[in-house]
Every structure is written in C-alpha cells, then in structure tokens.
Amino acid sequence: MTYTSENLGNDSSRAVDLLLMHLKIHGASATRTLAQVLGVTFEAVRLHLNRLLEQGVVQGERLSGGVGRPKQLWKLTMVGHARFPNRHAQLTVQMIRTIDQLFGQEGLKRIVEHRGEQQLAEYRIQLKSCRVLAERLTQLAKLRNEEGYMARIERAGADFLLIEDHCPICAAATVCQRFCTVELAQFQALMQGWAQVTREEHLFHNARRCVYRFKEVRS
C-alpha cells in the first residue's frame, strides 16, 4: 500500500513502528530513505516525522557539503530510544541506589559480578553443543535477542561482529557501568579458546549501540 495525505491514518501505527525500528537499527536516515523503507510517499513520511518531532521522539539534523541543498537526516532522541523495552528502568535504578547505600560500592560490585557469573553459566550451557565459532555466535545472538538486546551477527572480513542495537538495561548501566565491564568479561570468558573479543562501539562512549568484534583463534 502507498500512503498519501488522504489515507495516512490507515495503518499509521504500524508505519510509525517500522519507522522507529529503522532509525533504531540503522541510525540517522534521510526522509527519502525512510519513505522507501516504509513504501510510502515522501509527503506521508514527512507527516509522520513532523508528528514525531512534535512529540520529541525524533530530531532532525542538516548535513552540508557536496552539491545541492544540505541533506536532512532524522534520528531518535532519548525519548525515542525510550520507546523500546528497558526492563523496568525506574525500579532497577532505585534498587541499585539502595544497594549502594546499604552495602557500598564493593557490595554493589559483588552483586553485579555474581549476576554476571550466573548469566555466564547459563550461556555456557546453551552454547555447549556448538562446534564452530559461527554457530556459537549465532546462538549467543539468539540468547541476547531474547533478552531484548536486538542482537545480530555480521561478518567483517575474517572476523565476526556482534551488534546490539538496543540495551534493555541501559538505565541500570547508566548508574553502574560495572554491568558493561562484566558484559565484556562474559563474552571473553565464553569465547576463550575460540576467539579474541574486543568492544568496538559502546553506547556510553558516544555510540548509538554496542558492537563487539570476535577474531577467531586459529589452532
């Protein structure tokens, strides 16, 4: 179906969901690109974007350079990112702060690391039958996806990338970045003897997502 200003109301919610999902996964995108993705007219997608702009869900930025007028790109705001699941963020943050008050930073560190050990043990059980690195990473991405990370695997030359377009524990990690430290350590332990693991993009270092590189260990 092609959208026009007259029939914009039809399937509008689905179109907005697709638009937001595209911005979440692919980042800043041009209006024309979004129209192509949704299969809608340029006018229709502009109406969607204007409504989302008024709600503070998206923001526009102009890129100058090259021939012609500056290019308009759209991306999610913090309000837009909050449209995606965030694992009961407010309650989680309150609990972290309470643990810190009662047991101090050392107590909080021990709790986060204990959670990480339990999660690592579960991952190991789920990956036990995987015989090659690609299969192992595919299963890991599946598990992370089930946890809300919008995870996927891509090839990067001889290496693999685990891309997580969403962080369902972002609020918790904001007040306690030990979660991020433990996460990287989990992957490194899980892939010991299989691959060297490094974090290439990090949500808390001006990136829009987290990306991990897996360089296969050759025997």
Buried (B, 14 or more C-beta within 10 A) or exposed (E): EEBEEEEBEEBBEEBBEBBBBBBBBBBBBEBEBBBEBBEBBEEBBBBBBEBBBEEEBBBEEEEEEEEEEEBBBBBBBEEBBBBBEBBBBEEBBEEBEEBBEEEEEEEBBEBBBEEBBEBBEEBEEBBEEBEEBBEBBBBBBBBBBEBBBBBBBEEEEEBBBBBBBBBBBBBBBBBBEBBBBBBBBBBBBBBEEBBEBBBBBBBEEEEBBBBBBBBBEEE
